[in-house]
Amino acid sequence: MPVVNRIADYARDMTAWRQHLHRIPELGLDCPKTSGFVAEKLRAFGVDELHEGIARTGIVAIINGRGDGPTIGLRADMDGLPIREATGLDYASDHEGCMHACGHDGHTTMLLGAARYLAETRNFAGRVALIFQPAEEAGGGAEVMVQEGIMDRFDISEVYALHNAPGFGEGGFYTTPGPIMAAVDTFHVHIQGVGGHGAMPHETRDPVMAACGIAQAFQTIVSRNHYALDDLVVSVTQIHAGTVDNVIPDTAYLNGTIRTFDPAVQKMVMGRMEQIVAGQAASYGVEARLDYDIGYPATINDPDRTRFAAAVAAEISGEHRVVREAGREMGAEDFSYMLQARPGAYLFLGQGESAGLHHPEYNFNDQVAPIGASFFARLVETAQPAA
């Protein structure tokens, strides 16, 4: 079963919606223009309930089907990134220093397309809850929405989401049962030394050398402290120190990211970082403090729901275009909080060759929006067939 004909009929409208959203990217929980546009469309489609102001600018819309049944949740993220756009498009971002570099404009459009179709046809039992979420990139909007009670308030029994995938065949899908994306943590190391003249290092306690020592020692956590077949990433991504060539500064700062799947590995990393920071500080005669921030948990697909969602994807795009055991990757996703609250699945939708995610030249492929909308629609109709 290919793209739903009715959804194909308004593909041009979906392109217009997406390109409008692309012009107005917003950050974090503060997505009032995006949320306002989404709410306007949902009202026009005739949804039965529209609940705004969840997680500040998030929305949950309810569409009732034909007859009794459970409520299935479909989620799209809405926020952009603090990146200066370099696409040169005539619909490029109007918000300086902010752009849709991860395709959330496309995700929102796909769910709007499904909403229009489902509100029009209602060829399903029970209800569908359309979840438009802010702050996926930073701020954990999914966690906020769960904490504000959307799963219980709207009696959601299972939940699904899509993410576009540059470099994967246009219109194809991939997913995997169980863990699919990693937990993400952040570390900060603040070093206090004694500065001085660059020509007289013996009169200082150099925080730059301590920062270099800590950064190098952190890499031994991956190479020497964990089992090689357990997925783990420790990346130092920032080192800041000093201002001029002939002055040894008195402070330095390190920052980076940790990606894990196993809580035991996460705990080991935290312990080793504390030991390394304390040991290196003593070695270099400086003071150092580690701040370890636990972030999004691992995204873990329910195996049964994943197999079901992959079967629906195969009906849309063909069995040969669906990879059901794609394996896991080290990116992170706050949809993990929704999957902790309810069983469900997270899938990727190929958008063909393009700039990568979070790149200033990235742009969502409008050709795949009807495919994603059709997936969402058929998922509901298949999971909850009308009596």
Secondary structure, DSSP 4 states (H G I P E B T S, - for coil): --S-HHHHHTHHHHHHHHHHHHHS---TT--HHHHHHHHHHHHHHT-SEEEEEETTTEEEEEEE-SSS--EEEEEEE---BS-------TT--SSTT-B--SSHHHHHHHHHHHHHHHHHH--BSSEEEEEEE--SSSS-HHHHHHHTTHHHHTTEEEEEEEEEETTSPTT-EE--SEEEE-EEEEEEEEEE-B-EETT-GGGSB-HHHHHHHHHHHHHHHHHHSS-TTS-EEEEEEEEEE-SSTTEE-SEEEEEEEEEES-HHHHHHHHHHHHHHHHHHHHHHT-EEEEEEEE-PPPEEE-HHHHHHHHHHHHHHH-GGGEES----BS---THHHHHHHS-EEEEEEE--S-PPTT-TT----GGGHHHHHHHHHHHHHHHSB--
